[in-house]
Amino acid sequence: MELDRIDVVRYSRQLPLLGALGQLRLLETSVAVVGLGGLGSLVSLYLAALGVGKLVIVDYDVVGVENLNRQILYTTDDVGKPKALVAERRLRELNPLVEVEARNVKITRDNVAEALEGADIIVDGLDDWRTRLVLDEYAWETGKPYVHAAVDSYYGQVTVIQRGVTTCLACITPKPIPEPGCTAVVAPTVGITASIEVMEVLKLATKIGQPSYNKLIIIDTLKPSIDEVPLKPTTECAKCREKLLE
């Protein structure tokens, strides 16, 4: 690790908090952001701004007009264009020091390992619980940390899944599984939830602070409040995911 790899001007506002070691740890971390909608837009922007070493951004959708109230990576001129490719260009413009790789694919159980190859941390920017369970399965099998988030109307939730430390996501998945697609939501709810996701990634990458293991962070933007619901840890997944993915 060499200190001359750090752009001390670009990162001058965070270096007093992260220190050189923390910034170098960020530079050596690869993060996969799956889903480049409301959550993924802000997560990927902040991670690029913070200076992670590599961003793998995964989405198969195109930009729609209905996305623009909350998906801040895109503009009206981007409507009809692939989200992953637009995001790749914007993120490189924001921070050319970050390696950004777009993967314009839909995650499935067959391609998840290839789509997330090289990532140290997996971040959930999805609105589809079945695809979340595919990420959960992959994270559980590989032992990689998985930062989950979801939003609905004025509410959001965040937790960090880690095999050997926490329960799996399948254990806390709503049943029956909700249909995929965005529900009604306002942009600030998405922004607050995504910002908490970024902080979880920052803690995992820099080893500063304690990740949100074994607790579900619940955001209520109307009160406003941020509460914690304790989750029971387990060291072995009970194959609950298999039944949900059948």
Stockholm file with secondary structure:
# STOCKHOLM 1.0

chainA/1-246         MELDRIDVVRYSRQLPLLGALGQLRLLETSVAVVGLGGLGSLVSLYLAALGVGKLVIVDYDVVGVENLNRQILYTTDDVGKPKALVAERRLRELNPLVEVEARNVKITRDNVAEALEGADIIVDGLDDWRTRLVLDEYAWETGKPYVHAAVDSYYGQVTVIQRGVTTCLACITPKPIPEPGCTAVVAPTVGITASIEVMEVLKLATKIGQPSYNKLIIIDTLKPSIDEVPLKPTTECAKCREKLLE
#=GR chainA/1-246 SS CCGGGSCTTTTTTTHHHHHHHHHHHHHTCEEEEECCSHHHHHHHHHHHHHTCSEEEEECCCBCCGGGTTTCTTCCGGGTTSBHHHHHHHHHHHHCTTSEEEEECCCCCTTTHHHHTTTCSEEEECCSCHHHHHHHHHHHHHHTCCEEEEEEEBTEEEEEEECTTTSCCGGGGSCSSCCCSSCCSBCHHHHHHHHHHHHHHHHHHHHCCSCCCBTEEEEEETTTTEEEEEECCCCSSCCSHHHHHHC
#=GC SS_cons         CCGGGSCTTTTTTTHHHHHHHHHHHHHTCEEEEECCSHHHHHHHHHHHHHTCSEEEEECCCBCCGGGTTTCTTCCGGGTTSBHHHHHHHHHHHHCTTSEEEEECCCCCTTTHHHHTTTCSEEEECCSCHHHHHHHHHHHHHHTCCEEEEEEEBTEEEEEEECTTTSCCGGGGSCSSCCCSSCCSBCHHHHHHHHHHHHHHHHHHHHCCSCCCBTEEEEEETTTTEEEEEECCCCSSCCSHHHHHHC
//
